[in-house]
Amino acid sequence: MRLAALHKLRNWNVKGIDPSSDAVKAAVGLGVEAVVGTAEQLPFADKSVDLLIFGFCLYLCDRSDLFQIAAEADRVLKPNSWLAILDFWSPEPKVNPYHHLSGIYSYKTDLTKMFTWHPSYILNDHRLFHHSTRQLTDDSSEWTASTLLRRCDRPIPL
């Protein structure tokens, strides 16, 4: 689990949310404070988060919830904090049947646009790679992105 690794590697105070109670139990078993929840209603106080990570979750969120998810992220992030997104990526929106569960769809799009339209969010790093091999690829059907954005509420000296 990513959060347990970050806690161990950096000794950071980490907290997780997941809609799956099984995933939350697994996180708690690894020593991570975690609760059942979703991205459109984050259980954190206003301006209390230094780094918010969306790790392979936004591709399953209903497209009508993306504005609320972005607003929640903005609400909980501290001034001059960081936002990381690790998820499937496409330059144009795509929808696919979710192969793990019938009747569910997954979405690929450029999730950075949820934030970069706003002048307070600066794209710091964006890398594309193959979903399963983690290697560089020209196969756009397999693109995954690792994206790091900076929330800059005041000018940062260069």
N, C-alpha and C positions, 0 to 999 in steps of 0.2 A: 504494500500500500504506500502511495506517494507521501501521504501526510506523516506516517510513522517514520519513513526514511528522512524527511525534512527535519522532523523533531530530533531524531538521533544524530543526523549529520551536523545540524546547525544549533541544536538545543533551542529551537524556536517553540513558542507557545502556538500550537496549531489546533484548529477546530474544523470539523467536517459536518456536512449535511448530505443526505442522500434520501431519495424517496423509498428506498428498500430497507426494511427493518433488518433483513439479513446482512446487508452491507454495513449498517450501523453497528450491529452486534460484532461483526468481524473487526471493525475499526476500534471499537471499545476494547476488544480482546487484545489488540496490539498497543493499548495504552493511549489511544487518541480519544479526546473528548468529541463525541459525535451525536447528532440527533437526526431524527426523521424530519425531512423537510424538502422544499423545492426552491429553485432559483428565483421564482417570482415573489417569494416572501421569505427573505433571508432573516434568520433569527439572531441578528447582530444589531447592536446599537448604532445610531447615526455616527458616521465618521470615526469608526472604531477599528478599522481593518487596514493594516499596512500592505498586505499582499493578498489579493483575491484570485483564486485559481478556479477556472472552469475547466475541469478535466473530463473530456469525452462525455459531456452531458447535453450540451446545447443542440447537438444534431437530432436529439429525440424530442426536444421541446416544441410545442405547438407554435407555429409561426405567429399567431395572434398574441402570444405571451412575450415576444421578444422586446417590445417597448417596456413592459413592466420589469423584465429581467434586467435590462440596461439601467432603468431608473433605480432599481434596488441596489445594483452594483454601485452606482454613483452615490446613493444614499449612505452606504456603509463604508465606502473607501475614505480614508483620511486624506486631507490635503497632501499633495505631493507623494502619493502612494503608487503602487504597482498593480497591474491587472494582467494575468496570464491566461491564455486560452490555448488549450490543446484539444483539437477536434478535427473532424473531417473538413475539407476545404474545397471550394470550387469558385471560379471567378464569376459564374452565373448560377442562380438558384437551380437546384435539382432535387427531385423527390424520388425515393426508392422504397419499395416494400421492405420492412425491417425483417431480416431473415431469421431472427431469433424468436419472433412472436407474430403470429398471423393477425392481420387487421391493424397493425401499427406501421407507421411510416417513419423513415429517417430522412433527414434533409442535409444537403451539402450546399454551402454558400460561403461568401466571404464575411465571416463573423466580425472581422475588425471594423466593418462599416457600422456596426451597432454603436461604436464609440468614436471613431475618427472623424465623424461629421462635426463633433463638438470641439471647439478650440482648446478645451482643457485636456484633451486626450491626444497624446503623441505616440505614434508607432515607433517603438524603440528597436524591435527585432521581429522578423517574420521569416520563417523557414519552412519550406515544403519538402516532404519526404514520403516514401512509399509506406502505406499503412502497416503492412505486416513485416517488411524487411528493414524498415527505418533507413533505407538507402535513398539517394537521389533518384528520381524517376521522371520520365516524360509521360507516363501513363496517368493521365488526369483522372481516370476513374478510381485511382488508388491514393490520391493526394490526401495527406494529413498535414495540418499546419501547427507549428509551435509559434505562438505569437506573444510578444511582451509589449504592453502599452504602459506609458507613464501618465498618471494624472497629475497635471501641473497647474495648480491653482494660483501660483505666482511665478513670475519669470525665474527660471533657473539660470544662474550665471554660467557662461560657457568657459 
